Amino acid sequence: MVSVEILPKGMTFTRMALAKALGDGDDFNAAGIAEARWGASSAPARILRAVGAGTYADMGGEFRAAATEFFSVVEQLSVLARLTGIRRVPLRTRMLTATSGASAYWVGEGQPKPAGKMTFTSGSLPSLKVAALAVITVELATSSDPAAELVVRRDMIRSMAEAIDVALLDPLNAGSAGVSPASITHGVTPISAGADPAADLRLLIENFAGDLESAIFITTPSVAVSLASADRPGIGLRGGELLGAPAVTSRSAPAGAIILADVSALALGEGASEIRTSRAATIEMLDADLVQDATTGTGTALVSLWQANCLGILSEKEMNWEIQRAGAVSMITGADYAPIVS
């Protein structure tokens, strides 16, 4: 009888990253580490052996499957995965977008039918990338405790999912040419919340120019809980339904915000993904306001991973999005409908 290890989704890719980091980037060393730790027949060992032997083409399908599985988990945790009806388009490819549709008319007997003109604009989504750099200790990477691998996997997935959600929803994210897309809420004139959620939601819908058939509410778990009532029983901390439309919750949504978005107006492009590792790199260990720039030669304070007995795991994914219809997003700010306890 042969036992089969059932791994959490994305674990094969995580184990490959750990083995490559511990192998100092040498695929033969990484394959040996994978064999010793998870067995010669394990997926990480098989793939890394093929890469080291130059027969990567034979294992390319298995590698892509492991990468696709890992980043599918990232998407499942992000808001994007729960926005059904998004227009998925290829990156760097010309596409047409209708700016005005054809018109229809009532016509009397024997009278000519007026012609309606459709107008289009063309453009493309450039390839941008989101990256998450996780630094862990060598002790954690080499730990034989299965919980250690789960910690690494969870941190790699969570950090990237949060980065995507914040960029997608933060009204302050104006985007940057060649770096990041603007959020779907940037430039939207918000509605200030009052004390009556029914009145606020009615005003939100009145200000919404998108297609109600493909509209989805997005908010934080706390605001969703404050909206739950006998009149709105379908919504809770995990989302659900609000006023007959799907509702999605995320802790990365702006605090106190209720967003109504026409997802059919959102074009999403996704490209290649990869993970790179190192235990000998020197990196800038900041979460924001990075000053290191390879294009200008700007330097900053750096930390040696080798000296700190750490290793780095860098996850990257090509991605871009764009709202392609004016008025397709409406938003309430400052919402908090929790009852006041006296």
Disulfide bonds with the S-S distance in Angstrom:
none
